[in-house]
Amino acid sequence: MSTAEPAPIEWFKSSYSGNEGGECLEAAATPGAILVRDSKAPARAQLVFPRSEWAAFVRFAGEG
């Protein structure tokens, strides 16, 4: 039985986000999903997207 703790989640903001404290989202990649949270309320609930769904969203958003 393993007692190893999971790796900490590394959150990031888009390079387009400024430092003015505006409304930003943060994202984190895990082996099975992409997590999204509100940067102003990081302790609140997170959205969890399967990697395939996130990839589809990014493709759609890139099409304009």
C-alpha positions as CSV (number, residue, x, y, z in Angstrom):
1,M,0.0,0.0,0.0
2,S,1.4,3.4,-1.0
3,T,1.3,6.4,1.3
4,A,2.8,8.8,-1.2
5,E,0.9,12.1,-1.3
6,P,-0.3,13.4,-4.7
7,A,1.7,16.0,-6.4
8,P,0.6,19.6,-5.7
9,I,-1.5,21.2,-8.4
10,E,0.2,24.0,-10.2
11,W,-2.2,26.7,-11.2
12,F,-1.6,29.3,-13.9
13,K,-3.2,32.3,-15.5
14,S,-3.2,33.2,-19.2
15,S,-0.3,35.4,-20.3
16,Y,-3.1,37.8,-21.5
17,S,-4.2,38.4,-17.9
18,G,-2.9,41.6,-16.4
19,N,-1.9,42.3,-12.8
20,E,-4.7,44.8,-12.2
21,G,-6.7,42.3,-10.1
22,G,-9.5,41.9,-12.6
23,E,-11.7,39.0,-13.3
24,C,-9.4,36.1,-14.1
25,L,-9.5,32.3,-14.3
26,E,-6.7,30.0,-13.4
27,A,-6.2,26.5,-14.9
28,A,-4.2,23.5,-13.9
29,A,-3.4,20.3,-15.8
30,T,-3.7,16.9,-14.1
31,P,-3.1,13.5,-15.7
32,G,-6.8,13.0,-16.4
33,A,-8.4,16.5,-16.4
34,I,-8.1,20.2,-16.7
35,L,-9.2,22.1,-13.6
36,V,-10.5,25.7,-13.8
37,R,-11.1,28.1,-10.9
38,D,-11.8,31.7,-10.1
39,S,-8.5,33.4,-9.2
40,K,-10.2,35.7,-6.7
41,A,-11.8,32.8,-4.8
42,P,-9.3,29.9,-5.1
43,A,-10.8,28.0,-2.2
44,R,-14.2,27.7,-3.8
45,A,-15.4,25.0,-6.2
46,Q,-13.4,24.1,-9.3
47,L,-14.7,23.1,-12.7
48,V,-13.2,19.8,-13.9
49,F,-13.0,19.0,-17.6
50,P,-11.9,15.7,-19.2
51,R,-8.8,16.4,-21.3
52,S,-10.7,15.5,-24.5
53,E,-13.5,18.0,-23.8
54,W,-11.0,20.8,-23.0
55,A,-9.2,20.1,-26.2
56,A,-12.5,20.4,-28.1
57,F,-13.2,23.7,-26.3
58,V,-9.8,25.1,-27.2
59,R,-10.2,24.1,-30.9
60,F,-13.7,25.7,-31.0
61,A,-12.5,28.9,-29.3
62,G,-9.6,29.2,-31.7
63,E,-11.9,29.1,-34.7
64,G,-13.3,32.5,-33.6
